[in-house]
Amino acid sequence: MEKLVSGKIKRSKDRHAPEVSLQTGFPSAATHYHEASIDLHNELVYNQDATFFIRVEGNSWSKFNIRHNDVLIIDRALKLKQNRLALVVQEGEFDVIRFSENQAKSEFLLWGVVSYIIKDVL
Amino acid sequence: MIAMVDCNSFYASCEQVFRPDLWGKPVVVLSNNDGCIIAANKEAKSLAHIPMFEPVFKIKETLIKNKVTLFSSNYTLYGEMSQRVMNILSTFSPLVEVYSIDESFVELSGLEHINLKTYGKEIKDKIFRYTGLPVGVGIAPTKVLAKLANRMAKKLHKYDHVCVIETDETRIKALKSAKIGDVWGIGRQHAKLLQENKIFTAYDFAEKTPVSWVRKEMTVVGERLWRELRGESCIEFTTVPEPKKGIGTAKSFGKRLEDLNMIEEACAYYVSEVSEVLRAQKSCASYIQVFVHTNYHSKFDRQYSQSCTVTLTIPTNNTFLLVTEAKKALYKIYKEGFRYKKVGVNLSGIIPQEYIQGNLFEEPPKISNPALMKIFDSINNKYGKSTLASATTGSRKEEWELIKKQRSPRYTTQWQELLKICSPQNTGKAF
C-alpha cells in the first residue's frame, strides 16, 4: 500500500508501556522516549507496490557509479525527470540511462526509475 | 457501480515483466509437475490451439516449432505480484473483494458523479505503471454485468481494456453480444438447458425469459443471475473468504517411486502442508484420506490406485497426530511392485477448533498440546518452511520432489534470486 505521509501518527508496537518498564531496578529515564528502530525498508522504499530490487552484473554502467554486484532499487511509480537514472528497455534488453529531456523518448521504453544504489563495500 | 478488474494472462504476464526479451512473444506456463499447460498469453494462443490442462507432451512439437517459451509455475512470484495489484486496487476503493489470484471486484458506489470510464482507465494505468501487469476493467451496476463488461473490454479493441455499462442502452447491447454460456455463473449444464429452450444470448435470458421459468428450472441461483443481468444487484461483496470445507494436496513425484519409505516421506510432507492450512484457519479435521496411484498415461506400467480414509477419534490439526494416522492409512493401501506417480492427502469434516468435542473414552494424546503447534508454526514462519518437521518427513525431498525445470527466479521474495541485468555491449565482470 502507498505510504501515508500525512494523517495519523503511527504508534510503535515496541514502545514500552510507561507503567510496565522491563527493568526491575531503577526506572528507566528513557521510558517515555522509546521509539521503533530504523527500518531501512521504510526509508528506502517510497512506493512499496511499485518497487523492485535488481542486481547489476558487470561494470558497463560505472559512469553512473553503478558497479558489479550493486543492487538497484527501482521505483516504477516515480516520474522520469531530468537527470534521473532510469532502467529502460531497448530492443528487448535492459539498459540504465541518465535521462535528459532533449532526448527523444521514443528511443526506449521506461521500466522504472532508479531511486537508490545499494553497494556492498566489504 | 462495481468494477471487475482482472489481469490478462496473469501467470504469463508475471513472467514477462522481468523478461523484456519476451515482450510480444508467445509464453506458456506449465503446472506444478510441468505436465500440463495452465496458462498461455495471447501470442501463444494465436499461434496454435492450446488446450488448457492438456498434457504438454501432446503439443510439444508445435510449441518448439513456434519458439514458444515455457515456464514452470512460480507461484511465489505470482502470489506476490497479485498482492501488489490488490494493494493498488485498495487505493481506489475501501471495499475490494479478491475473487481469485488475478480477479477482483471493486465497489465504486458513491462515485457515480465522476466519469467512470476515466476512473477505470486510471485503475488500469496505475496497475500497469506500478507492476507492469496489463489488466482489463469492466464497470457495471452488478457483479454479473461487471464481469460481462470486463469480457467485452478484453474482446473488443475499441474499448481499450476499459468498458463501462452505465445506461440501459449499453446494457442491452452487452447482453445481446454475450452468448449464454459466457455469462458468469452459467455452468455447462444450465447452458445446455437454456440452449435447448432457444435461449442463446444473455439478452434472450434476461429480457425474454419469465422469472417464474428461471426460478423453476434454475432455482434461486439462476434467478439471482437473471436479476443481476437486469441491473439489480443481488450478489453481495464478501471480503472474508469462507473457511475451506476440505483441504487436500497431491503432486506428482519427480520420478516414479517404488519404495514405501520414500512415498511415506512425501506423504508426511503433504500432511504437514495441509495441517498448516488447517491451523491458519483455526479449524480441525475429522477425517484424513490418503491415496496413491501409478501413471495413467503410461502404456507399459502395471496400473494401481487405491485410497483409504481414517476417522480421527478426536478432530485435530496437530501435524504429528495427522502424520501418524496418514502413515497407518498409507501402509494399508501400499502394494509392492508398482511404480507410483503420486501420493495425495485430503482432510475433510473440517470444523472450527473451538467446537471440538472430546472423546468420552479416550484421553487426548499428550502431543496434541496446541502450544507445541503454535511454536512449531512460528519457527517455520521465521526460518522458512519445514525448518521443523515430523521426522517421518525425512530429508530426501530432492529425490521425490517434483521437478521444476524451467521455474523462473523468485524475483520479488528472495534476495539471492533478484533479477540480474548486464549491459548488452559489455558483459565483462569486475574481477
Interface residues (C-beta under 8 A of the other chain):
Chain A: M1 E2 N47 Q48 D49 A50 F52 F53 I54 R55 V56 E57 G58 N59 S60 W61 R67 H68 N69 V71 R76 A77 L87 V89 G92 E93 F94 D95 V96 L109 W111
Chain B: P20 D21 L22 W23 R84 N87 I88 S90 T91 R129 Y130 T131 G132 Y411 T412 W415 L418 L419 K420 I421 C422 S423 P424 Q425 N426 T427 G428 K429 A430 F431
